[in-house]
Amino acid sequence: MRKLTGAKLLTLTLSLAAGLFSAQQLSSKSMRVSVDGTSSLHDWTMTATAGSFSATANGDVLTNVKFTVPAKNLKSTKGKMMDNKAHAALKADTNPNISFTATSVKVGKSTLSGKLSIAGATKTIAIPVNVVKTGTSYTITGTQSLKMTDYGMQTPGFMGVKTGDQVKVSVNIVTN
């Protein structure tokens, strides 16, 4: 076995340490969440542009993925009455945040598996996503259909107009 000289040992140690410290902490620079649904009267959309995202990037893999949006940040183009009905369905007063956590996701098109918590219920889901790396920034986009009743939510309604159970959730996150 060859002996390592002090210089070689120092070079090896610094190389290993550089690999450990090359991980980049990510947070959201911008985000947009939209929820599209139907009702017996008209289709509807709610959007949120504020929330939090964090992950650790190491090359082409993001780990410790965490995404949270306050339920009351979702706003409708149909006005405050729709917001109030949706926030009640989301149980926003007792469960203020919608959150998603995942262990890891690779750059490119893939399926992101993790835990989604809405209205006090948590389910493991798989979301098709596309993760694009541009310099030190990442853009994460994904769309998934969900049933409100799967999360213990009652579909909102007013004066005989009921929303459909299925909604389409779309997410676009750009990291710094």
N, C-alpha and C positions, 0 to 999 in steps of 0.2 A: 504494500500500500504506500502510495506517495504521500509525503508530508506536505501540508499546505503552509506556504510561507505567510508571514503576517500580511503582506500586500494582497496575496490571492484570497486569503480568508476575509479581509476587509472588503474586497471587491465582491465576493460571493454574498456576504452579509448585506451590503448596500443594494445589490441586485434583488435579493429576496425582499428587503424592506421596501424598495421602490414598487414592487408588485403589490404589496399590501396597501401602500398609500396611493395607488393609482385609481382607486375607487372614487367615484364622483358622487357627491350627495346632490340629489335633484329635488327641486320643488317646482310648483307651477308658476309659469310666467303668465299664462292665460288659460282659460278653460271655458267650455260651453257644454252644458248638459241640456238636452231637449227631450221632452216626453210627449209623444204624439198618441192621441187616442180618438175614439169615436163616441158618438152618442146618437140617440134616436132623432136628434134635431140637426146636428152639425159635427164635423170633425173639430178637434181642438189641439192646441199645442201649449205647453208650458216650458219655459226656459229658465236656466240659472247660469250666471257667468261668474259667480264667486263661490269659492270652496277651497279646499286644500288638497294637495297631492304631494307625496314624498316617495322616493325610491333611492336605491343605491345603484349606480351604473358602473359596470366593470366591463369595458369592451362592448360586446354585443348582447349583454345580458343585464336586465334590470332585476334587482332583488328587493325584498321587503317593500313591496308595492302597497301603498296606502292612499286611499282616495275618500274624501268626505265632502259632502255638500249639505248645508243646513236645509232641511225640508222647506222651511218658509222662504228660502231664496228662490224657489220655483214660482214663477209668475206667469200668468196667462194673458194672452192678447184679448181675451173675452172679459176682462175686468176683475174687480175685487171679489164679486160674489163667487166666481169660479175659483179664485185663489182660496177663499175661506172654505169652500166645500172640499177642495183637494187637500188642503192642510189638515182638515178634520179627518179625512180618509187616511192620510199619512200618519195620523196620531202625533202630529208635530209638537203638541204641547207637552206630551210625556216622552216622546222619542224624537228629539229635535234634529238628529242627524241621520242622513242616509250614508252608509259607508260600505266600502269594498276593500278587502285585503287579499293579497295573493303573495305566494312565496317568490315566484320569478316569472319572467317573460323574456323571450328572445326578440331581437330586432328582426323585422320582417313580418310577414303574415303568419299568424299562429292563433292558437286558442289559449286564452288566459283563464285559468281555473282559480277560483277563490271563493271567499265568503261575502255574500251581499246581505246587508242588514237594512230592512225597511220596516217602519211602523212597529218596531219591537220584535220582528221575526227575522231570523238569520237562516239563509239557505246557501248551500254550495252550488255554484253555477259555473258554466263554461261560456265564455264570451269570445266570439271571433273578433280579433283585433289586428291592426296594422301598426307597427312601431317603426318609425323612420328616424334615423340618426342623421343630423345635419351639424357637423362640427361637434360642439359639446352639448348641443340641444337635441331633445327627442320630442317627436310628435306622436301621440298615441290616439288612435281613433278606433271606435268600436260601436256596434249597434246590436241590441238584443231585445227580443220580444219577451214580455213578462206578463203573468196574470196577477192582477191585484189580489185576488182571493187566495193565491198561494202564499201571500204574506199577511193573511188575516185581515185584509182591508175590505171594507164594504165599498162597492162602486158608488161614487157620488151621484146624486140626482137632485132635481128640483122641479116641483110642479109637474110630475109625470115624465119628465125627461131624465133618462138614466144613461150613464156612460157605459161603454162596453167594458168587459173585464180585462181584455188584452190591451196592453200599451206597448209602444216601441220606444225604447230608451237609447239615445245616441249620445256619445261622449267624444269630445275633442279636447285634448290636453296638450299644451306646449310647455316644455320645461325650460328652465333657465340654465 
